[in-house]
Amino acid sequence: MLRISPEEIVETLLMVHQQHLDIRTVTLGISIADCGADTADEMGRRLYEKVAHAAERLVPVCEAIEREYGIPIRNKRISVSPVAAVAGRCARDDLTAVAVAMDRAASTAGVDFIGGFSALVHKGVGAADDALIRSIPSALAATERVCSSVNVASTRAGINMDAVARMAHTVKEAAALTAEADSVGCAKLVVFANMVEDNPFMAGAVHGAGEADAVINVGISGPGVVRAIIEALPGDADLTAVAEAIKATSFKITRAGELVAREAARRLGVAMGIVDLSLAPTPAEGDSVAEILEAMGVERCGAPGTTTALALLNDAVKKGGAMGTSSIGGLSGAFIPVSEDAGMVRAVTDGALNLEKLEAMTAVCSVGLDMIAIPGDTPAETIAGIISDACAIGVINNKTTAARLIPAVGKVAGDHVSWGGLLGAAPVMDVSRWSSAKLINRGGRMPAPLGSLRN
Amino acid sequence: MKTRAIVSVLGADRVGIVAAISAALAEQGVNIEDIRQTILSEVFSMTMLVTIDEDTHPFEDVHARLATVADELGMQVTLQREDVFRFMHRV
């Protein structure tokens, strides 16, 4: 007997073919704990061998799952242990050679990005962390697929303001070294507060210290599906009904992710890690988080009410998703990257959305200041101020926040930059002309916040 | 290994759709367990519950054969494992 109704079958097909339902990423996390060596070259050789071997079946297995279940898996990716955690023995070397080996391993495995050229420095910078951060600009310029992330703050440690300032300079150097490509290096570099250990999404994916040797983490998608469900509601449906509809859809999207995660882990013979409930947009028309907010009722993303709509969306996605999987993890919050979301780009172009509103939106969703092009001559101290503001929201509110800013060399506010593919294109956004230099130059650490008096 | 799957067929109505799809399935040793079919404003829509014997005819082969029929008929034909629907639509 057909236990599934034809309507449910048609609904599923529509979700895939018209509303862009897909699995955004299947990310294989691989421990490189055994790849340390006395030189960066040797570490790179060991890393290449390990990763290329461990990931050789990832792409064919994902492609088979796509065909059999009829749900596209948009990206197959790899994350490795934070390189700085393994690079202690070669900390006197420039670590670019390690990044080049990661790039080669990703290419051999047929994946578009590999994450983990990373360090955690929220309390202090060790010798290997120092070497890694020093190598980031050249590593991002010398590679195509390597993503880098640095955790500079946590709720338990506060904000390492020296590290924030240093990362601001690193961002500028990365921009300068890739100036001819609209400073694309910075699109692969993210600065975190409360970085998570099981994030499947780039640029922030790393294979955390608490993980098994190899693990499958899956990131769901489906902004188009959520928007379609809201648009199908009566125009006067109240927000409770909107939340209800989002929850029901989120359940279905999450189940698709759970199924793919289980199958991929089983076929690869590795542990199933988590399903990340983040709604992730792409530059494709209709696959936009901004357009969901607009379907809910703000004329343009960024108008007053946008933070409310986003908060409702983010919470309803989690509530529906929580019924769909018992392995929620990663970032699990809506993404609002500017260049990767056609609706966000339109909102910026139309003057509806600015950096300050994006910062407010960060408070109620995931990794807020994401893929934002800013003028190339923005002072490093201003960039540090923007990063530390994002961190402060994360640290105080016990959540992950991050900044991925691209100070595009030679560009001014209103210019356009384009990186192609999933990274998209964006207008260069205006930044405050008021200086943050005195605050940033004080350095030191913003102490960890008190956790009990929560008003 | 027996795998339950759903075949869905969508497109402009014409003579011989059911015949062509069932012939291709029979050729691949696929058993049809249930069929629902309807025509809505001249759009032909059919869903079939089938069992594939993967020991003799791998999923990939059935998939490829149906893709050929889809091209010949000029219709959208999809083959998906049944679990995906159970997973997505049942709590």
Interface residues (C-beta under 8 A of the other chain):
Chain A: M1 L2 R3 I4 P6 E8 I9 V10 E11 T12 L13 A64 R67 E68 Y69 G70 I71 F251 K252 R255 A256 E258 L259 M323
Chain B: I6 S8 L10 E33 D34 R36 T38 S45 T47 L49 F59 E60 H63 T78 L79 Q80 R81 E82 D83 V84 F85 R86 F87 M88 H89 V91
